[in-house]
């Protein structure tokens, strides 16, 4: 019987995310070429708005699947079906509400564009329970293939539309929605085939819908806040600057999000891995420590590769209107470093016995990024948005450690060092070469992981 494993599942998820992001970036290049810059910015904002409106349909329930099902895999079918029924009931008011809100805000946008963006966001949300179940059963490889198929289909349709000279954002949104729907159908079909019916019992929180929703409430509140972590600066730019600035920031952020594929894959794989050891403190701490050393080992690779790849790719694949996106990305890269380093404590708060601490963490991150953006964007524009994002990421690292009661200091030092490196990269200073010093702690962490022969055999 397969079960969650950090290294194996991270490799599967990161590999598929890497390929999916490559196809996604190709798709964004096509959109940037096919659409006017203002239309491109409008499409980005509407997609983000629907994703934000629908995220509460999730209700935090798939997170409970990822956390609890690894200890009761035989109850996976019962768990996923109960979650889907609850989400279907929750979805009704959000669907009606989003129709009213979206047509009021974008009253001059084509109805087809709004509908396609709604389908994209809703399709993603409804696939989460079965994806969480697949990870909980040790089948992250299947989830990774399904996620990749969505991007391949959408990007293929984008290319067909481009060569046929389509220049309407509605057409491209419809192409994206087709990819999402096909992936959703595949996820539901495969998930139901692999779900298990056994005699195992879920934790007592699953005994009734009321207790289940109460147990998921911290994650539901978090999900209401979480979209703003990556989207808040774009919303502020749209309100305080222009859609042209949104599109420039979006291109830089696309590259940043591409870099986040590995931290995100580690988070997703680590949650069921820590959840399985939730009631075994020593094992829980050992798994956290291993994850901590993995993040330090990965840090220099991400900083070096991120700058080199983006410095080459953005000028080559995007037109001159997006040239400044490289400098913006270099600042965002410091936020990537902090996000990576925060992973063990971030996920420990999710998997722990007091998930409200995780909710408090995300709220602090959004407040810090929002206040910073409100102050910096009017003065510094897109660069102000980038620095606001970095400030939010710094809060994520420092407060996740504080809430876990961890006094480890190496991550703090590496985070500050990364900010200095990324600033030097953004101004083109050769002093940025001091970033190579991050290879020293990375080597020490690799040596530690190699010394843990029992851990490596488990993985």
N, C-alpha and C positions, 0 to 999 in steps of 0.2 A: 504494500500500500504506500503510495507516494504521500509525502508530507512536506510542509514548507521548509525550504532551506535558503539561507540568505544569499550565499555566493551564486548558487545555481539559478535561483529565481531572478536575482539582480542581473545576471548575464543575459538571460532570456528577455527580460523586460527592457533592459538598456539597449540590447541589440535591435530589437524590433522598434523601439522608440527612435533609435538612431536612424534606421532606414525610413521610418515614418516621417521623421523630421526632414530628412533629405528630400523626400517627395513633397512634404509640406512647403519647404523653402522653394522648391521648383514651382509649386503652385502659386506661391506669393510673388515670385518673379513674373509668372504669367499674368497674374492679376495686375501687378504694377505696370506691365506693358500694355495690357488690354484696356485698362480703365483710366479715366482721368484721375489725377491725384485726389481731387475732392470726392469723387465717387468711391475711390478706394478707401479713403478715410471714413466715409459714411457707412460703407459695408462693414468695416471693422467695428465701428461704434455700435451698430445695430446688433451684430453677432454677439458682442460682449454684453450688451444690455439684456438680450434674451437669456443668455447663459446665466447672468446674474439674477434675473427674475425667477428662473426655473430651478435654481440650485436648491431652494428650500424644499422642493418636492422630494429630494433625496432624504431629507429628515434625519440624516446621520445613521440611517438603518444599515446601509451596506458596510459601514465601518464596524458595526457590531458583528456582522457576518465574518469579516476578515479577522476580527479579534477572538470570537467565541467558537466558530466552527472548527478551527484546527484541533480543539480539545474534544469535539464531538462530531467527527466527520460523518458518522452514520445518520446524523439528523440534518444533513445539508439540504435535502430536498424540502423538508418541512420548513426550514429557516428561510430559504429563498422565496418560497411561495407565499409565506406569511408577509414578508417584506413587500413583495410585489402588490399584494392586495391592499396593504396600507398605503403604498405610494399612489396607487390608482385613485383611491379616495381623496388623498391630499392634493392630487393634480388638478381636480376639477375647478376649484376656485382660482388657482393660479393661471389656468388656461384662459378662463374668461377675463380675469383681471389684466393679463398681459395684452389681450386683444384690445381692451379699452385704452390702456396706458400707451401702447405703441402707436395706435392710430391717432392719439391725441398729440403725442410728441412729434412724430414724423408724419404729419398730415399730408405732406406733399410727396412722400415716398411711395413707390408703387406697392400695391397691396400684395402682389406676388413676391416681392422682396421680403416683406415682413413675414409672410406665411412660410417661405422657405427657411428663413433664419429661425423661426419658431420651431419648425420640424427638426432642424439641426440640433438645437439646444435640448429639445424634449427627447429626441432619440438617444442622445448621449446619456441623459439622466436615467432613462429606463433600462439601459444596458448595465448600469453599475452593480445591481445586486448579483447577477450571474457572473460578472467579472470578478467581484469580490469572492464569490463562492469558489470559482476556479482557482484563484490564488490560495484560498484557505485549504483546498484539497491538494495543493502541490502541483497544480496544472497551469502555472503562470505561462508556460510555453504556448498553450492554446490561446490564452488571452492575447499574448503578444502577436500571434499570427492574425487574429481577428482585427486587432487595432491596425495592423499594417495594411490589411486588405482595404479598410476604409480609405486610407490615404492614397493608395494606389489607384483605386477607382475614381476618386474625386479629382486627382491630378490628371489622370487620363482624359476625363471629361473636360477639364480646363483646357488641355492642349487641343482637343477637337474644336472647342468653341473658339480658341485663338486663331487657328488656321482658317476658320470659316468667318473671321473678321467680326465676331460678336463683341460688342462693347457695352453691354448692359449689365450692371451688377446683379440684376435679378436672375439672368441666365446662369451666371457663375454660382450664385447661391443655390440654385436648383441642382446644379451638378454636385455641389457639396452635400446637399440633402440626400441625393440618391446614394452616395457612398455611405452615409450614416445609416440609412434605412437597411441597406444590404448587410452591413456589419451587425446591426441590431438583430436582424432575423437570424443570422448565423450564430450570434452569441446565445440567443434564447434556445435555438435548436440544439447546439452542442452542449450548453449548460444543462438542459433537461436530460440529455442522454447520459451525462456523467454524474449527475446528482445522485446521492446515495440515500437509501431508505434502510435504516437499521433500528436497533433497540436503544441506541444511545440517547441520553437526555441533554437538552440544552440547559444553560444556567437558568436560575429561577426567574430572571428578568423576562424570559421568553414565555412565561406561563400565560400571560394575557396581553392583549394589544395595548392596554393602558400602561402596564408596567414596562412593556417594551419601548413605547414612545417616551416614557419618562427616563428610561435608561439611556436612550439615544439623544435626549434633549441637549446635553452639552455639545455633542457633535453637530446637531441641527443648528444650534445657535452659532457655532463656529462656521458652519457652511454658509450661513447668512452673511458672515463677515468675510470669509476667505476669498471670494472672488475679487474683492477690492485690493487684495495684496498685489495682484499683477495688473489689475485694470484701473485702479484709482487714478494713477497718473494720466492715463489716456482720457478719462472722463474730465479731469481737471484741465488738461490741455484743450479739450474740446470747448470747455466753458470759458477758460481764461485766455486762450490763444486762438488757434484755428484748426480746421480739419487738415490743412497741409502739415502743421506741426504734429498732429496725431499720426499721420501716415509716416513721417520721418521717424518719430519715436517708435512706431510699430515695427518698422524694418529693423531698427537696432534691437528692439525687444525680442523680435523673432529669433535673431541670432543668440540672444541671451537665453531664451527659452529652449533653444536647441541644445545649449550647454547644460541646461537643467535636466535633460533627459536622464542622466546618470543619477544625480541626487534624487530625482523623483522616483526612479526605478528602485533605488535603495530604500526609500521611505516605504514604498508600496510592498516590497519584499520583506522589510524589517517588521512591519506591523503584525502579520500572522506569526512571524518567527519569535517576536517578543511575547505576543499574545499566548503562544503555546507554553511559555515559561512564566506566565503572569503570577502564578502562585508559588513559584520557586525562586526566592530572592537571589540566591547565589548564582543560579543558572541565568537568571535575568540580567544580573550585573555583568557576568562574563560575556554574554552576547552583546550587551551595550559596549563593553570595552573593545571587543573585536570590531564592531562597527565604527567606533571612534578611530581606531588605527587605520581602517580602510579609508576613511575620509582624509586623513593626513597624507596617506600614500598617494591618493588621487590628486590632491591639491596642485602640485607643480605642473602636472600634465595638463590639467584644465586651464591654468593661467597661460601657459606657453602656447598650447595648441589653440586655445580660444582666440588669442590675439592674432596669431599668424593666419589662421583660417579666415577670420572675419576681415582682416586687413586686405586679404587677397580677393575674397568672394564678393563683398558688397560693391566695390568699384567695378568689378568685372561683370556682374550680373544685373546690377541696378543702374539706372541712368544718373546723370550728374546731380539731379535734384536730391538724391539720397546720399551724396558723398559724405556729409557730416555725420551720418549714422555710425561710422567707424569710431569716431571720437566719443559719441554717446555710449556705444557698446563698451568701450574700454572702462568707462565709469561703472556701468552696470556689472562688469566683470567682478568688481569688488563685492557686489551684492551676491553674485554667484558663489564666491569663495565662502562668505559667511553662511549662506544657505547650506552649502555642503558640510561645513564644520558643525552646524547645529543639528544635523540629522539624528544622532543617538539620543539626545535629550528631547528633541521635538517628538520623536516617535515614542519615547518612553512615557511622555505625558499622555499620548493617545492611548497607549496600552495599559497604563497604570490604573489604580483603583479610584483615582480622583480626576476624571476627565475634565471637570470644570477648570482645572488649572490650564489645560490646553486651550479651552475657550478664552480664558483671560489672556493667555499669550497672544493669540491671534488678534484679539481686540486691541491690545497694546501696539502690535505691529501696524495695524491699519491706522490707528490714531496718530502714531508717530509719522507714518508716511503721508497721511492726509494733511496734518498740520504743516509738515515740512514742505509739501508740494504747494499748499496754499500760500506759503510765505515766499518760496523760491521761484515758482513758475512765472509770476508777473514780472520778476526782475531778470531771470536768467533763461526763461523759455524752456526748450527741450532739455538743456543741460541741467536746469533746476529740477526737472522731473526725474532725471537720472539720479541726481544726488538724493532726492527725496526717497527714491526706491532703496538706495544704499542705506540710508538712515533706518528705514523700516527693517531691512535685513539685519542690521546691527542689533536692533532690539530683539529680533527673533533669536539670535545666538545668545546674547547676554542674559535675557530673561528666561529662556528655556533652561539654561544651566542653573540660574537662581531658583527657579521653581522646583527643580529636581534636587536642590540642596548640594550641588556638586561644586567643589572649589578648584577644579582643574583650571590651569592658567595657560597652558600651551596654545589652546585654540584661540584664546583672546589675543595673545601675542601674534599668532599667525594672521588673525583677522586684521589687526591694525597694520601689519606689514603688507598685507594684500592691498589695503586701501592706498598706501603709499606707492606701491608698485603700479597699480592701475592708473593712478593720477599721472605718474611719470610716463606711462604708455600713452595716455590721452594727449599729452603735450609733446610727444615724440622725443623725450629725453633719453639719451643712452644710459643714464643712471638706472633705468628700469631693469637693466641686467642684474641688479642686486636680487631680483626675483629668483635667480638660480639658487640662492641660499636655501630656498624652501625644499631643495632636494635633500638636505641634511636630515631634517626630522622625518621626511618621507622614507629615507633609507632605514632610519631607526624603527619606524613603524612596520616596514616590510620585514625587517629582521625579527621583530616581535611576533608577527603573524606566522612566520616560518617556524619559530620556536614552539608554537602552540600546536604540536603534532596531533593531539587529540581533537582539537577544534577543526583542523584541516581535514582529518579523516571523517569527521561528522559531516562536513560540508561536501 
